[in-house]
Amino acid sequence: KKKKKKKMVKTDILKLSSKMKIMYWSDYACPFCYIGEKRLVAVLKQMKIRNQVDLRMKSFELNPQASQKIESRTDERFAMKYRLSLDEARSRIEAISKMGRDEGLNFKYGSTLYTNTFNAHRLTKLVESKGNSENTEKIENLLFDAYFGKNLILSDRSTLRNLGKKVGLSETEVDKMINGKAFSEDVIQDEKEAKERGIQSVPYFVINNKYEIPGAISKENLKELIEYAMQDQLKNSGVTTMSCGIDGCH
């Protein structure tokens, strides 16, 4: 006789007393951050729980000392950092770009124009301060696409102005932020928290301040971890649930 396959018991997140919280540290110059965030959102939408999850990006600069101006080509910088030949560097860069394209992203890592990302993070904080979560997610996607898709300079004032306009900011608001120190402390605090948590690379995801995911993982693994966190959250919420499994209904 064929063995019956065990049925997965699904948890209904709508029964949770509070939203699931997922925060993640990320930098706009990091290809795996873009890929990782895209996969996470795709999984949440596939599970039909995107609106039940409080998703928040936290700032992390891969190189806080990076120049405001372009000082090197991506392939040269990659080769130097990982001690590769230019051909080896280009091959790896293309492999990463393909990963991005496989997620449906316009991904041109090889021709990115690397500069300081501090003001890009500050712009995100400015948008976040307005209280519109859709615009916050939108500016994050716009900044990633500006860098990897359109190969724009993220430290450039005009780039930040134009992206700010797309989420309802005026040029004056963006200029005021760039010229002053507004939201600098917010970025610094995110990075301080990352240091306290021992985070040294990104992306770095934390679910419900309990389950940590260092790096961009597959959608399948993401889904498993999120389902596990959902079960745990529900168990600790005091909510009585009913479900059916291989051993019957309870």
Secondary structure, 3 states (H helix, E strand, C coil): CCCCCCCCCCCCHHHCCCCEEEEEEECCCCHHHHHHHHHHHHHHHHCCCHHHEEEEEEECCCCCCCCCCCCCCHHHHHHHHHCCCHHHHHHHHHHHHHHHHHCCCCCCHHHCCCCCCHHHHHHHHHHHCCCCHHHHHHHHHHHHHHHHHCCCCCCCHHHHHHHHHCCCCCHHHHHHHHHCCCCHHHHHHHHHHHHHCCCCCCCEEEECCCEEEECCCCHHHHHHHHHHHHHHHHHCCCCCCCCEECCEEC
